[in-house]
Amino acid sequence: MSPVTNDFTPPDPFAPATLGPLSLKNRFIKAATFEGVTPGGLVTQELIDFHLRPVRGGVAMTTLAYLAVAPEGRTDDGCMWLRPAALPGLKKFVDTIHAEGALVAGQIGHAGPVANAKKNGVPSLAPGKLFSPVAGKFSKAITSSEIERVTDDYANGTRLMVEAGFDSIEIHLAHNYLLSSFLSPKFNKRKDEWNGSLENRARFARQVVAAVRDAAPANVAVTAKISLNDGVPGGFKPPESTAFAKMLQDDGHLDALEMTGGSSLANPIYLFKGDAPRDEFAKALPKVMGFGFKLFGKKFMPSYPFEEAYFRPMALDVRAQLDMPLIFLGGINNLATVQQAMSDGFDFVAMGRAVLREPDLINRMQEGTQTEGNCVHCNKCMVSIWSGSRCVVDFPNPIVTSGPVR
Ligand SMILES: Cc1cc2nc3c(=O)[nH]c(=O)nc-3n(C[C@H](O)[C@H](O)[C@H](O)COP(=O)(O)O)c2cc1C
């Protein structure tokens, strides 16, 4: 959709819609929520079951997250990695979701400075030497030839995903992962052609987007997840984020943009808003790291008051300046918020925590049995990424479920 005009009629979010070459049964997408059930970086039955829940619960497309393009680009050693050994599992994953009548997106990425170099057993790569609080190690400054190698890794990873049958490829350009850390004036302090103007900082991301589009056939959608504001002082924020979105639109390689914010490196709760589960985080870390986290966790992980649709003001600015399809994300729990997003001219909604908590929420909204999700934004699900991502809060008893979410 383009910016809203006077004669604009908002679409029905439950009616079929087109995303690039794809036909979706409705406008609901399950957002990327790293599943944490891929030991050895391979598909498991648990991973498939994880995605079957929201798919049977009504989303038109689910997003597998995330698929690293190289070993050092994994967040840690339990992260999926795109290589031939992963192909049979990925094919089975896609076929199973397709058999349920839903589409499959896969988030492709390189964690860069967010990677846990200690667990991966390989140094993490970043624009320069950056400290990772989770790994307790510094990243290595990526060289120009490694930038070309990583770009090729994206193209190769895309080909593998295409072979596995993915319908859509979501390129991770946010959260201070590798490509987004290049965009950040705070984290990119290079003295070469990859820093300085926004054009220079955006070059790596744009070259990757072009390489992915080039490697994907026309029947596969390519989208990107971009940061509106990484929430880090001196970091990436409007108006640069809107200017970057415009560059991506003008390059013409993408079928849609999904808008997010925050930094997995330096300000994770900005991504989510709500409580900061610092105690749970400290407990999940190795002893020494956990102690350090207890001391300094408040600085790394401040909390933010939760608001429904918390990225809306910044996302509206992007909507006003771009014509291309946009996916609205961040704090969607209510049907009214979905309808508001449609009235605002956004094309799709992506939902993370609300669907983690109630995988059948979309069906229930469509049936009219529930208009509001029960997620309380405690963000304890964040810590569950190391043991199988899920809502860890006890449901009020009984929460009625609608039909066969097996
Ligand atoms: C457990 C968990 C894991 C997540 N993993 C990813 C990820 O791998 N990639 C990503 O881009 N976003 C990830 N996110 C962020 C979500 O995609 C989404 O941006 C965020 O939860 C805000 O949307 P929501 O308010 O609908 O939850 C994760 C979120 C959660 C709760």
The ligand as a Gaussian input file, in Angstrom:
#p B3LYP/6-31G(d) Opt

LIG

0 1
 C       11.978000     -15.225000      22.205000
 C       12.196000     -14.207000      21.124000
 C       13.166000     -14.447000      20.147000
 C       13.368000     -13.508000      19.115000
 N       14.268000     -13.790000      18.112000
 C       14.389000     -12.942000      17.069000
 C       15.229000     -13.263000      15.969000
 O       15.844000     -14.338000      15.905000
 N       15.325000     -12.356000      14.975000
 C       14.643000     -11.166000      15.005000
 O       14.765000     -10.364000      14.066000
 N       13.836000     -10.854000      16.012000
 C       13.673000     -11.709000      17.031000
 N       12.809000     -11.406000      18.047000
 C       12.074000     -10.124000      17.994000
 C       10.694000     -10.278000      17.356000
 O       10.775000     -10.655000      16.010000
 C        9.929000      -8.954000      17.422000
 O       10.668000      -7.991000      16.721000
 C        9.686000      -8.474000      18.858000
 O        9.301000      -9.549000      19.683000
 C        8.611000      -7.382000      18.905000
 O        7.399000      -7.876000      18.401000
 P        6.190000      -8.307000      19.420000
 O        5.847000      -7.095000      20.217000
 O        5.079000      -8.749000      18.512000
 O        6.710000      -9.390000      20.291000
 C       12.601000     -12.313000      19.081000
 C       11.618000     -12.112000      20.060000
 C       11.414000     -13.035000      21.072000
 C       10.342000     -12.768000      22.082000

